[in-house]
C-alpha cells in the first residue's frame, strides 16, 4: 500500500496561487470588470476582505481535524453516503473546470497562432505531460510547480508594470461604476474569483507540517487577492471595458502593448509559452487531485491508473463546448453560482456541523 506523499509550505502555497493565476490569464479580470464597471477595483478589495475573513473561518473549522480533508470530515459527519456524494461533486467540479480551461486556452492558441490546426490536435498536446506528471505523484507535481511559479508570477508583474505608461486614471470614474448595488450586493458574486478555496479543502492530509495550514491558506489567499487587484486595475485603466473581445484573452491584449526596443518583436509569444506551462501545471494538479478522490471513494489500490479515465473525461468536456461564447455563458450563469454554492456554502456547512458533532461527543464523554 502506497503512503500519501507529503509537500512543504512553499509547495502548497504555489499550488493554490497557480489556480488564481490561470483564472487571471483566462479572463477573470474581464469578468469582474464587465459585472461592476469602473468600480471593479473597489469590488476586488471588497471581495478580498471577505475572502480573507472566510479563510480565517475555514482554518478555525479545520483546527479540530488537523490531518483530514473535506472528504474525511464528510465521512465523520454523515458516513459513507455523505462522503461519496461530496467526493463525486468535487470530482465533477474539478473535471468540469479543467475541461473549460483547456478548451479556452486551446481556442485562444488556435485563434492567435494556429488558425488552420485542428482543435482536437491542440487539445491532445496538453494531455501527454499531464499523464506523466500524475504518474510521478503529488510531490513531484508540486516541486515542478514550485519551479514554474516564480516565472509565472514574474511574467504577470512584467505585463502589469510594463503597461503603466498607458494608464488612463480617468477610467476609474464614476467611482461606483454601475452603482452601489452592483459593486457590493450583486458584486459579491465575484467571490467566485477565489475558487482556489476548493483546493485548500484538500491540503491538510498532504502537508508535512499540518500546523502550518493556517499560514499557508492565508498567504495563498492574500497573494491571490493582490494579483487579482493588480490585473483588474491594469485592464480597467487601459481598455474601455465595454469593447473587450469575447474571443481574445484580455491579458494577452496587454502583452501586445509591451515594447522592449526594436530588437524584441512579438514578445507576446514568450508570455503565451509561460502561460501554457502554467496551464499544464494547473491541469496536472487538478487531475492528480481527482485521482486521489477516486481512491478515497472507491479504495482502489493503484489510483494513478485512473488518470487515463480522468483525462478522457476532461477531453470530452472540452470537446462538448462549442465555442468561447458558450464558455462565457457557462462561466457567467452556471459555473459562478456552482462555485459560490458548493465552495462557499455547502462545504463550510459540512465543517460547521462536523465541529458541532465533535463538541457534542466530547461533552457527552465528559
C-alpha positions in Angstrom: 0.0 0.0 0.0 1.4 3.4 -1.0 1.8 6.1 1.6 0.4 9.5 0.8 3.2 11.8 -0.4 3.7 15.0 1.7 4.5 18.5 0.5 6.2 21.5 2.1 4.8 25.0 2.9 6.0 26.8 -0.3 4.9 23.9 -2.5 1.4 24.1 -1.0 1.2 27.9 -1.4 2.3 27.6 -5.1 -0.5 25.1 -5.7 -3.2 27.5 -4.6 -1.7 30.5 -6.4 -1.4 28.7 -9.7 -5.2 28.3 -9.6 -5.7 32.1 -9.4 -3.0 32.9 -12.0 -4.8 30.6 -14.5 -8.1 32.4 -13.9 -6.4 35.8 -14.4 -4.9 34.6 -17.7 -8.2 33.2 -18.8 -10.2 36.5 -18.5 -11.2 36.6 -14.8 -10.4 40.4 -14.6 -12.6 40.9 -17.7 -15.5 39.1 -16.0 -15.2 41.2 -12.9 -15.0 44.5 -14.9 -18.0 43.5 -17.0 -20.1 42.9 -13.9 -19.1 46.0 -11.9 -17.8 48.6 -14.4 -15.4 51.2 -13.3 -15.8 50.2 -9.6 -14.2 46.8 -10.3 -11.1 47.8 -8.3 -13.3 48.6 -5.2 -15.2 45.4 -5.7 -11.9 43.4 -5.7 -10.9 45.0 -2.4 -14.3 44.2 -1.0 -14.4 40.5 -2.0 -10.7 40.1 -1.0 -11.5 41.2 2.6 -14.4 38.8 2.6 -12.2 36.0 1.2 -9.6 36.6 3.9 -12.2 36.6 6.6 -13.7 33.4 5.1 -10.2 31.9 5.1 -9.8 32.5 8.8 -13.2 30.9 9.4 -12.2 27.8 7.4 -8.9 27.5 9.2 -10.7 27.6 12.6 -13.2 25.0 11.4 -10.3 22.7 10.3 -8.4 23.1 13.6 -10.2 20.1 15.3 -9.4 18.0 12.2 -5.7 18.8 11.6 -4.9 15.8 9.3 -8.3 15.5 7.5 -9.6 16.9 4.3 -13.3 17.8 3.4 -13.9 14.2 2.3 -12.7 12.7 5.6 -14.8 15.2 7.5 -17.8 14.5 5.4 -17.5 10.8 6.3 -17.2 11.7 10.0 -20.4 13.8 9.8 -22.6 11.7 7.6 -20.9 8.4 7.0 -20.0 6.8 3.6 -23.1 8.2 1.9 -22.2 11.8 2.5 -18.5 11.1 1.8 -19.4 9.6 -1.6 -21.8 12.4 -2.5 -19.3 15.2 -1.6 -16.5 13.2 -3.3 -18.4 12.8 -6.5 -19.4 16.5 -6.5 -15.8 17.6 -6.1 -14.7 15.2 -8.9 -17.3 16.6 -11.3 -16.4 20.1 -10.3 -12.6 19.6 -10.9 -13.1 17.8 -14.2 -15.5 20.5 -15.4 -13.2 23.4 -14.5 -10.2 21.6 -16.1 -12.2 20.9 -19.3 -13.3 24.5 -19.6 -9.8 25.8 -19.0 -8.0 23.6 -21.6 -10.7 24.4 -24.2 -10.4 28.1 -23.5 -6.6 28.1 -23.9 -6.7 25.8 -26.9 -9.3 28.0 -28.6 -7.1 31.1 -27.9 -4.0 29.4 -29.3 -5.9 28.5 -32.4 -7.2 32.0 -32.9 -3.8 33.6 -32.3 -1.2 31.3 -33.8 -2.7 28.1 -35.3 -5.8 29.1 -37.3 -5.5 26.0 -39.6 -4.6 23.5 -36.9 -7.4 21.1 -35.9 -8.6 22.0 -32.4 -8.5 18.3 -31.4 -4.8 18.2 -32.1 -4.2 21.3 -29.9 -6.2 19.7 -27.1 -4.3 16.5 -27.2 -0.9 18.3 -26.9 -1.8 19.1 -23.2 -2.6 15.5 -22.1 0.6 13.6 -22.5 2.6 15.7 -20.0 -0.4 15.6 -17.6 -0.4 11.8 -17.6 3.3 11.7 -16.9 3.0 14.2 -14.1 0.2 12.4 -12.3 2.1 9.1 -12.6 5.1 10.8 -10.7 2.8 11.8 -7.8 1.7 14.9 -5.9 5.2 15.5 -4.5 6.8 15.7 -8.0 3.9 17.8 -9.3 4.2 20.3 -6.5 8.0 20.6 -6.9 7.8 21.3 -10.6 5.0 23.8 -10.0 7.2 25.5 -7.4 9.9 25.9 -10.1 7.4 27.4 -12.6 5.7 29.6 -10.1 8.3 32.5 -9.8 8.5 32.7 -13.6 4.7 32.8 -14.0 4.2 35.4 -11.2 7.0 37.5 -12.6 5.5 37.3 -16.1 2.2 38.8 -14.9 4.1 41.5 -13.0 6.1 42.4 -16.1 2.8 42.8 -18.1 1.3 45.0 -15.4 4.2 47.3 -14.8 5.2 47.5 -18.5 1.8 49.0 -19.4 1.7 51.6 -16.6 2.7 54.2 -19.1 -0.5 53.7 -20.9 -2.8 54.0 -17.9 -5.7 56.5 -18.1 -6.7 57.1 -14.5 -9.9 58.8 -15.5 -11.3 55.3 -16.4 -11.9 54.6 -12.7 -14.7 57.1 -12.8 -17.5 57.0 -11.9 -16.1 55.6 -8.7 -19.2 53.5 -8.0 -19.3 52.1 -11.6 -22.8 50.6 -12.2 -23.9 51.7 -8.7 -23.5 50.6 -5.1 -25.8 47.7 -5.7 -23.6 46.2 -8.4 -20.5 46.9 -6.5 -21.4 45.5 -3.1 -24.5 43.4 -3.4 -24.6 41.6 -6.7 -20.9 42.2 -6.9 -20.5 39.7 -4.0 -20.9 37.0 -6.7 -17.3 37.8 -7.8 -16.1 35.9 -4.7 -16.0 33.0 -7.2 -12.6 34.5 -8.2 -11.2 32.8 -5.1 -12.2 29.3 -6.3 -8.7 28.2 -5.0 -10.5 27.5 -1.7 -11.7 24.3 -3.4 -8.0 23.1 -3.2 -7.4 24.4 0.3 -10.1 21.9 1.5 -7.7 19.1 0.5 -4.4 20.4 1.7 -4.2 19.2 5.4 -3.5 15.5 4.8 -0.7 16.1 2.3 1.2 18.7 4.4 4.5 17.8 6.0 3.6 20.1 8.8 -0.2 20.3 9.3 0.2 23.1 11.9 1.2 25.5 9.0 -2.2 25.0 7.4 -3.5 28.4 8.5 -0.4 30.3 7.4 -0.4 28.5 4.0 -4.1 29.3 3.4 -3.8 32.9 4.4 -0.6 33.7 2.4 -2.1 32.0 -0.7 -5.3 34.0 -0.5 -3.5 37.3 0.2 -1.1 36.8 -2.8 -4.1 35.8 -5.0 -6.0 38.9 -3.9 -3.0 41.2 -4.8 -2.7 39.7 -8.2 -6.4 39.9 -9.0 -6.4 43.5 -7.8 -3.4 44.5 -10.0 -4.7 42.8 -13.1 -8.1 44.4 -12.7 -6.7 47.9 -12.2 -4.3 47.4 -15.2 -7.1 46.3 -17.6 -9.5 49.0 -16.2 -7.1 51.8 -16.8 -6.0 50.7 -20.3 -9.1 49.4 -22.1 -12.7 50.7 -22.2 -14.4 47.7 -20.6 -17.4 47.5 -23.0 -15.5 46.6 -26.2 -13.5 43.7 -24.6 -13.3 40.9 -27.1 -15.1 37.7 -26.1 -12.8 35.7 -28.3 -9.5 37.0 -27.0 -7.7 36.7 -23.7 -7.8 40.2 -22.3 -4.4 39.8 -20.6 -3.0 38.7 -23.9 -4.1 42.0 -25.4 -1.9 43.7 -22.8 1.2 41.8 -24.0 0.8 43.2 -27.5 1.4 46.6 -26.0 4.7 45.8 -24.4 7.8 47.0 -26.2 11.5 46.4 -25.4 13.1 48.3 -28.2 13.3 47.2 -31.8 15.4 44.1 -31.0 12.5 42.2 -29.4 9.4 41.5 -31.5 6.3 39.5 -30.8 7.2 39.4 -27.1 3.7 38.1 -26.6 4.8 34.6 -27.8 7.1 34.3 -24.7 4.1 35.0 -22.4 1.9 32.5 -24.2 4.6 29.9 -23.7 4.8 30.7 -20.0 1.0 30.5 -19.7 1.0 27.1 -21.4 3.4 25.9 -18.7 1.0 27.4 -16.1 -2.0 25.7 -17.6 -0.1 22.3 -17.7 0.8 22.8 -14.1 -2.8 23.6 -13.1 -4.2 20.6 -15.1 -1.7 18.2 -13.6 -2.5 19.3 -10.1 -6.3 19.1 -10.7 -6.0 15.7 -12.4 -3.8 14.3 -9.6 -6.3 15.5 -7.1 -9.2 13.9 -8.9 -7.3 10.5 -8.9 -6.8 10.8 -5.2 -10.5 11.5 -4.7 -11.3 8.4 -6.7 -9.0 6.4 -4.4 -10.8 7.8 -1.3 -14.2 6.9 -2.6 -13.5 3.5 -4.3 -10.5 2.4 -2.2 -8.7 1.2 -5.4 -5.1 0.2 -4.9 -3.4 1.8 -7.9 -5.3 5.0 -8.2 -2.7 6.5 -10.6 -4.0 4.3 -13.4 -7.3 6.2 -13.2 -5.5 9.2 -14.8 -6.4 7.9 -18.3 -10.1 7.8 -17.4 -9.9 11.3 -15.9 -8.1 12.7 -18.9 -10.8 11.2 -21.2 -13.5 12.9 -19.2 -11.7 16.3 -19.3 -11.1 15.8 -23.0 -14.8 15.1 -23.5 -15.9 18.2 -21.6 -13.5 20.3 -23.7 -15.0 18.9 -26.9 -18.6 19.3 -25.9 -18.1 23.0 -25.5 -18.8 24.5 -29.0 -17.1 27.9 -28.7 -15.8 30.7 -26.4 -19.3 32.2 -26.3 -20.6 29.1 -24.7 -17.8 29.1 -22.2 -18.6 32.7 -21.3 -22.2 31.8 -20.9 -21.4 28.8 -18.6 -18.9 30.9 -16.6 -21.3 33.8 -16.0 -24.5 32.0 -15.4 -23.9 28.5 -14.1 -20.3 28.0 -13.1 -20.1 31.1 -11.0 -23.0 30.1 -8.8 -21.9 26.5 -8.6 -18.6 27.7 -7.1 -20.4 30.0 -4.6 -23.0 27.4 -3.5 -20.6 24.4 -3.4 -17.3 26.0 -2.2 -18.6 28.9 -0.1 -21.8 27.5 1.4 -22.1 23.7 1.3 -18.5 22.8 2.2 -18.3 25.3 5.1 -21.7 24.0 6.4 -20.2 20.5 6.5 -17.3 21.8 8.5 -19.6 23.7 10.9 -21.8 20.6 11.5 -18.8 18.4 11.9 -17.4 20.7 14.6 -20.8 20.8 16.4 -20.9 17.0 16.3 -17.4 16.7 17.7 -18.2 19.2 20.5 -21.4 17.3 21.4 -19.5 14.0 21.5 -16.8 15.5 23.8 -19.4 17.0 26.1 -21.2 13.6 26.4 -17.8 11.8 27.1 -17.0 14.3 29.8 
